[in-house]
Amino acid sequence: MPILGYGDVTIQVTKLDKSKGILCLKDVAFYMDFNTNLVSFHLLRKRGYFWDNKGNNNLLVRKDDTILY
């Protein structure tokens, strides 16, 4: 698949208290026709974050299990 570009992306996220926040993803690859978003678990862990998707969760958490988003 040809990568059309690389860059940083900001995404508006909803926190557990329903307030809005901003998540900044660095050095992402852009491909026009890809049907989904991919996140590297390895790169998240390297920065001290973990994607908690157990059960109905879809959370980004820190090493100490506090919820980021």
FIKOLZA-1660 file (N, C-alpha, C; in steps of 0.1 Angstrom, whole numbers, plus 5000, padded with zeros to 4 digits):
% residues 69
   i   px   py   pz ch aa at
   1 5008 4988 5000  A  M  N
   1 5000 5000 5000  A  M CA
   1 5009 5012 5000  A  M  C
   2 5006 5022 4991  A  P  N
   2 5014 5034 4991  A  P CA
   2 5010 5043 5002  A  P  C
   3 5020 5048 5010  A  I  N
   3 5018 5058 5020  A  I CA
   3 5018 5071 5013  A  I  C
   4 5008 5079 5016  A  L  N
   4 5007 5092 5009  A  L CA
   4 5014 5104 5017  A  L  C
   5 5017 5101 5030  A  G  N
   5 5023 5111 5038  A  G CA
   5 5024 5107 5052  A  G  C
   6 5032 5115 5059  A  Y  N
   6 5034 5112 5074  A  Y CA
   6 5032 5126 5081  A  Y  C
   7 5027 5125 5093  A  G  N
   7 5026 5138 5101  A  G CA
   7 5019 5135 5114  A  G  C
   8 5016 5146 5121  A  D  N
   8 5010 5145 5134  A  D CA
   8 4995 5148 5132  A  D  C
   9 4987 5141 5140  A  V  N
   9 4972 5143 5140  A  V CA
   9 4967 5145 5153  A  V  C
  10 4957 5154 5155  A  T  N
  10 4950 5156 5167  A  T CA
  10 4936 5151 5166  A  T  C
  11 4932 5144 5176  A  I  N
  11 4919 5138 5176  A  I CA
  11 4911 5142 5188  A  I  C
  12 4898 5146 5186  A  Q  N
  12 4890 5150 5198  A  Q CA
  12 4885 5137 5204  A  Q  C
  13 4886 5136 5217  A  V  N
  13 4882 5124 5224  A  V CA
  13 4872 5128 5235  A  V  C
  14 4864 5119 5239  A  T  N
  14 4854 5121 5250  A  T CA
  14 4860 5114 5262  A  T  C
  15 4861 5121 5273  A  K  N
  15 4866 5115 5286  A  K CA
  15 4854 5109 5293  A  K  C
  16 4857 5101 5304  A  L  N
  16 4847 5094 5311  A  L CA
  16 4836 5103 5317  A  L  C
  17 4840 5116 5320  A  D  N
  17 4831 5125 5326  A  D CA
  17 4823 5133 5315  A  D  C
  18 4825 5128 5303  A  K  N
  18 4818 5134 5291  A  K CA
  18 4824 5147 5286  A  K  C
  19 4834 5152 5292  A  S  N
  19 4841 5164 5287  A  S CA
  19 4850 5160 5275  A  S  C
  20 4854 5170 5267  A  K  N
  20 4862 5167 5255  A  K CA
  20 4877 5169 5259  A  K  C
  21 4885 5161 5252  A  G  N
  21 4899 5163 5253  A  G CA
  21 4906 5161 5239  A  G  C
  22 4918 5164 5239  A  I  N
  22 4926 5163 5226  A  I CA
  22 4937 5152 5228  A  I  C
  23 4937 5143 5219  A  L  N
  23 4948 5133 5218  A  L CA
  23 4956 5136 5206  A  L  C
  24 4969 5137 5208  A  C  N
  24 4979 5140 5197  A  C CA
  24 4986 5128 5193  A  C  C
  25 4985 5123 5181  A  L  N
  25 4993 5112 5176  A  L CA
  25 5004 5117 5167  A  L  C
  26 5016 5112 5170  A  K  N
  26 5028 5117 5163  A  K CA
  26 5033 5107 5152  A  K  C
  27 5038 5113 5141  A  D  N
  27 5044 5105 5131  A  D CA
  27 5034 5094 5125  A  D  C
  28 5022 5098 5122  A  V  N
  28 5013 5088 5117  A  V CA
  28 5014 5087 5102  A  V  C
  29 5011 5076 5096  A  A  N
  29 5011 5074 5082  A  A CA
  29 4997 5075 5076  A  A  C
  30 4996 5082 5065  A  F  N
  30 4983 5084 5058  A  F CA
  30 4982 5076 5046  A  F  C
  31 4971 5068 5045  A  Y  N
  31 4968 5060 5033  A  Y CA
  31 4953 5062 5030  A  Y  C
  32 4950 5067 5019  A  M  N
  32 4937 5072 5015  A  M CA
  32 4926 5061 5016  A  M  C
  33 4928 5049 5012  A  D  N
  33 4918 5039 5011  A  D CA
  33 4918 5028 5021  A  D  C
  34 4924 5031 5033  A  F  N
  34 4925 5021 5043  A  F CA
  34 4912 5022 5052  A  F  C
  35 4905 5011 5054  A  N  N
  35 4892 5012 5060  A  N CA
  35 4892 5013 5076  A  N  C
  36 4903 5013 5082  A  T  N
  36 4904 5014 5096  A  T CA
  36 4916 5021 5101  A  T  C
  37 4916 5024 5114  A  N  N
  37 4928 5031 5120  A  N CA
  37 4936 5020 5127  A  N  C
  38 4949 5021 5126  A  L  N
  38 4958 5012 5133  A  L CA
  38 4966 5019 5144  A  L  C
  39 4968 5013 5155  A  V  N
  39 4976 5019 5166  A  V CA
  39 4986 5008 5170  A  V  C
  40 4999 5012 5171  A  S  N
  40 5009 5003 5175  A  S CA
  40 5009 5001 5190  A  S  C
  41 5005 4989 5195  A  F  N
  41 5006 4987 5209  A  F CA
  41 5020 4988 5215  A  F  C
  42 5030 4984 5207  A  H  N
  42 5044 4985 5210  A  H CA
  42 5048 5000 5213  A  H  C
  43 5044 5009 5204  A  L  N
  43 5048 5023 5206  A  L CA
  43 5040 5029 5217  A  L  C
  44 5027 5025 5220  A  L  N
  44 5020 5030 5231  A  L CA
  44 5027 5026 5244  A  L  C
  45 5031 5013 5245  A  R  N
  45 5038 5008 5257  A  R CA
  45 5051 5015 5259  A  R  C
  46 5058 5017 5249  A  K  N
  46 5071 5024 5249  A  K CA
  46 5070 5038 5256  A  K  C
  47 5058 5044 5254  A  R  N
  47 5056 5058 5260  A  R CA
  47 5048 5057 5273  A  R  C
  48 5046 5045 5278  A  G  N
  48 5039 5043 5291  A  G CA
  48 5024 5043 5291  A  G  C
  49 5018 5040 5279  A  Y  N
  49 5004 5040 5278  A  Y CA
  49 4999 5026 5273  A  Y  C
  50 4987 5022 5277  A  F  N
  50 4982 5009 5273  A  F CA
  50 4967 5011 5269  A  F  C
  51 4963 5003 5259  A  W  N
  51 4950 5003 5254  A  W CA
  51 4942 4992 5261  A  W  C
  52 4933 4996 5269  A  D  N
  52 4924 4987 5277  A  D CA
  52 4912 4985 5269  A  D  C
  53 4911 4973 5263  A  N  N
  53 4899 4970 5255  A  N CA
  53 4892 4957 5260  A  N  C
  54 4894 4954 5273  A  K  N
  54 4888 4943 5280  A  K CA
  54 4873 4945 5281  A  K  C
  55 4865 4935 5279  A  G  N
  55 4850 4937 5280  A  G CA
  55 4845 4948 5271  A  G  C
  56 4838 4958 5277  A  N  N
  56 4832 4969 5269  A  N CA
  56 4841 4981 5269  A  N  C
  57 4853 4980 5275  A  N  N
  57 4862 4991 5276  A  N CA
  57 4868 4995 5263  A  N  C
  58 4871 5007 5261  A  N  N
  58 4879 5012 5250  A  N CA
  58 4886 5024 5255  A  N  C
  59 4896 5022 5264  A  L  N
  59 4903 5032 5272  A  L CA
  59 4917 5033 5269  A  L  C
  60 4923 5045 5270  A  L  N
  60 4938 5046 5270  A  L CA
  60 4942 5049 5284  A  L  C
  61 4950 5040 5290  A  V  N
  61 4954 5041 5304  A  V CA
  61 4969 5043 5305  A  V  C
  62 4973 5048 5317  A  R  N
  62 4988 5049 5320  A  R CA
  62 4992 5036 5327  A  R  C
  63 5005 5035 5329  A  K  N
  63 5011 5023 5336  A  K CA
  63 5004 5020 5349  A  K  C
  64 5001 5031 5357  A  D  N
  64 4994 5029 5370  A  D CA
  64 4979 5026 5369  A  D  C
  65 4974 5024 5357  A  D  N
  65 4960 5021 5354  A  D CA
  65 4951 5033 5356  A  D  C
  66 4956 5045 5357  A  T  N
  66 4948 5057 5357  A  T CA
  66 4944 5059 5343  A  T  C
  67 4932 5064 5341  A  I  N
  67 4926 5065 5327  A  I CA
  67 4930 5079 5321  A  I  C
  68 4936 5078 5309  A  L  N
  68 4939 5090 5302  A  L CA
  68 4927 5095 5294  A  L  C
  69 4922 5086 5286  A  Y  N
  69 4910 5089 5278  A  Y CA
  69 4902 5076 5277  A  Y  C
% end
